[in-house]
Each structure stands twice: as structure tokens, then as C-alpha cells.
Amino acid sequence: MAITLAQGIMLGVFAIIAGLDSWLEILYIFRPIISCTVAGFILGDVRLGLIAGGLTELAFAGLTPAGGTQPPNPAVCGIMTVVIARTTGVAPATAIGLSLPFAMLMQYILLMFYSVFSVFMPVMDKAAAEADTKKFASVSYIIMTIVGISFFVVIFLSAYAAQTPMAHLVNAMPKWLIHGFELAGSALPAVGFAMLLKVLLRVEYLPFLLLGFVGACFISYSNVLPEAIIGVIFAMIEFFRDRKNKDLQAQIQELKESGVSNNGGGDDDGI
């Protein structure tokens, strides 16, 4: 289904919002689970957006900017996954693999900005030394404006201007190549989850992982609500147990302090 000019502009405007959020990391609406859903809403297929968002979010679960590193942009990948799936008719898993070049393009643009924006540092240092808040803020706004415009241009050109060539390219691909993208896109969520576990998994959390695996084996994935409720239940158990342990530790510490003060004597009795 073709994307109209109004839809292309709305996708570009949302790309500005999600792109600046990924740059500043404030509201985290740039995460694929949200960007895909919003893109699906704009294109009139929320169900597609939710499915693509779940798959893409898992693929990017373990990809987080650290220091000067910059992974493929999740906001662009999320939006383009829905765009490609909507315009070409391929499965969301296949669209993930096809959207990665757009996410990598934005990745390199942001890396270039990291170097180019260094020219603003002397100006901002001088403004900070002179306590010139207006100049300091104006430079920050200029930087955010450049970043926002770049996100708009990439998404608008990719989603609207290049939708016909992109559709022709996908339709011209042989079936084995499309199947390869589908396999790669299906494997990416597992890879992203494995990267997340590599950082977060601890021995004390292993029972929850095994329990989730067992639950997934017996629960139909046409309805993931029971699995989610099980996770919420154990999260609540751990939360209240941790709070109870903290209260107990505070009481023990209070008793220790009161015991020391009682055994230590005082000035009233001269001891």
C-alpha cells in the first residue's frame, strides 16, 4: 500500500520527536516497541505496528549506546520496519532485516555529528565561563535542530520519496534472498535477548529464567498475557521481599544503636 504525502510528513515529524529523544534519552519513546506502534497508527495498521514493535524491540534489547559508541538507530529501524512491511507486503521479520541499512545510515550520520559538533565546544565553553545562559542554550537548540532535521529528511525520503524504488527492489529480489532476510530477521530478536542476558543474567535470577522458559513451552503464544502476569507476580514478590528486608535491616540497626547507647552509660549517673 502506497504512503501518502500527509503520512510521509507525519512519519517525518514523529521521526524528529523520536530522533531527538534517542539523542537526549529522556522519554525513551524512540524504542522500537513505541516507534513501530506509532508508525503503524500513522499508516493505519496498528496491529502491524505492534507485531513489528515486539520483534524489533527484542532485536535491540541488548544494543545500548555506551560512551562514544553508537549502535544502529532503533527509532529509524522501528519506523522503517513498519514502512517496508506495509508498502511491500513482506512479513515483519523480513522487514527488520531490510530496515537495518536505514538504521545504519542514521548511525553513521550521528557518528559524524559527534565529530562535527565539536566546533561548537569553544563557543559553549566561553558562554559557560561568562555565565551567558542565552548563548549556551541557543547553541544547544541549534544542535538539536540539526539532528531533528536530519531524522526528518532520512525518514521522509526513505518512507515517501523512495517507496516506489524500494518496493520494486524488494519485488525484484529472488525468493531465496527474501527467505534469507526472513531468517535473519527472525534470529535478530534471539540475538538481542542473548546480548541482554549476557549483561543482566546472574545466578540468583536463573530460576526465573528457567521458569519463564517452562511457562513459554506450555502457554500458547496467541495469548502472552499469562506469561506477562507470571512475570509481574514474581516482580511484586521480589519487590515486597526486598522492602521487608530493608525494613528489617533498619530495625536491627536501630536496636544495635540503642543497645550501644544503653550499655555505654551516661553522664547522669557519673559512670
Secondary structure, DSSP 8 states (H G I E B T S, - for coil): ----HHHHHHHHHHHHHHHHHHHH-SS-TTSHHHHHHHHHHHTT-HHHHHHHHHHHHHHTTT----TT---S-HHHHHHHHHHHHHHH---HHHHHHHHHHHHHHHHHHHHHHHHHGGGGHHHHHHHHHTT-HHHHHHHHHHHHHHHHHHHHHHHHIIIIITHHHHHHHHHHS-HHHHHHHHHHHHHHHHHHHHHHHHHH--GGGHHHHHHHHHHHHHS-TT--HHHHHHHHHHHHHHHHHHHHHHHHHHHHHHHHHHHHHHHT--SSS--
